[in-house]
Amino acid sequence: MQRIMKYLLLSLAFLAAGMTMAAQTTKWRDLHKVKKKETIYSISRDYGITVDELMEANPEMKSADYKLKKGTTVFIPFPSSHVVQAVTQPVQQPAENGKAVAETDVRNRAIRLGVMLPLHDINGDGKRMVEYYRGVLMACDSLKSQGISVDVYAWNVPEDGNVKQTLADPNAARCDMIIGPLYSKFVADMSAFVETHHIMMVIPFSINAPELYSNRHIFQVYQHPQEQNTTTARRFADWFADCHPVIVDCNDANSTKGPFTAALRAQLDSKTIAYSLTSLASADENFKKAFDAAKKNVVVLNSARVADMNALFGKLSAVTLANPDLQISVFGYTDWMSMADRQLENFYRYNVYIPSHFYTNLATPAAATLSAKYRQNFNQPMMPTCPRFAITGFDHAYFFLKGLHKYGKEFDGAAGRFGYPPVQTPLKFERIGNGGLQNRAYLFVHYKPEHQIELLNY
């Protein structure tokens, strides 16, 4: 007999009202898309709430010139007498060791998800995390069709907030999984909390989390740049073992990419792979001498600045014009993804490889569908960022919630646990010693000369 599952969908009414949200939970029952001939009264009646309750959830309705239009999305609250019942009541199962199986095993009840991020419209951090959170909600909605029920609690945890106050909310200890924080300074308190209460903690962006090495409940999505540099340098040496690396100096001692080229040189030296050093300041004739006519040359610039990138492509144009048979590829940086539209022809022409945690192709059916649903649900497009934060939130929530539903608290995020093709952000976790788990999924995004893009997983 199929279990009937309830579903709680939170939303961000405080944004619709142009307000910020305090460090507390918000509980919304559902989203409703207005149909033809529906009224505020008929919607209230259908959901068993009062007109006042509906208007409190949608403050714009209080405006004298407000008109309810077909296609508008409105927020449906719980009736005021049932707000405390926000958590889905699980179907009772036979007792096991004095506790109901449904309560102890997350696979037999609604998953309780907590989100502790800066959810406000005051600055860029808040706006980006609001969009990420909306992606989380869209994943919950998508999973609903698969019979996976999710109860969501959201707390606004701004940079100057008090995370201990947030964690004191009784609902926090009820969570099976918490997404957050954004800011590294909150990691220690949250780490101790989830370890005490046996809660899965997904750190979506913060890279400074020493607790990862001792707390088995932590999943960290992003690596520290130093670890990323080492990993990428090692993969470079493996992937391009038969090529001739050409490392190009941008002549800026403050370049943020110097640590990567230093790690790369150390890796190439350890594997006795010969390489050349040159500079953007070198005369064209001297620059050409760095290339090997008998091998494929892989060029690495120690800069992600647009001006340096343009200078490099200009010098490569001179080299290939004088030596049309020379094989050249360019190895870039994740930062270059944000310039792909403007540099697309150069990327194709110079066979560019970009290492990245993500790849955003809005033309794919999955990404196009998410973009359309986002606009429909929230009456605005996603921010034109790289990556798209709403899609990141969707990928993260879908992956972890489906994993919890299938494997319960034993879910470890390893490759092959279930068939989920990420829309933008691949996830593949490995345990760090006796501590938590870190995402080890990386891509080489390869812009091929035949105007095709391939994703190489490593």
Beta strands, then each sheet from edge to edge (+ up, - down):
strand 1: 28-33
strand 2: 73-77
strand 3: 95-96
strand 4: 99-100
strand 5: 111-117
strand 6: 150-156
strand 7: 177-179
strand 8: 200-203
strand 9: 218-220
strand 10: 244-249
strand 11: 276-279
strand 12: 297-301
strand 13: 328-331
strand 14: 353-356
strand 15: 429-431
strand 16: 437-439
strand 17: 443-448
strand 18: 452-457
sheet 1: 1+ 2-
sheet 2: 3+ 4-
sheet 3: 6+ 5+ 7+ 8+ 9+ 16+ 15-
sheet 4: 11+ 10+ 12+ 13+
sheet 5: 14+ 17- 18+
end
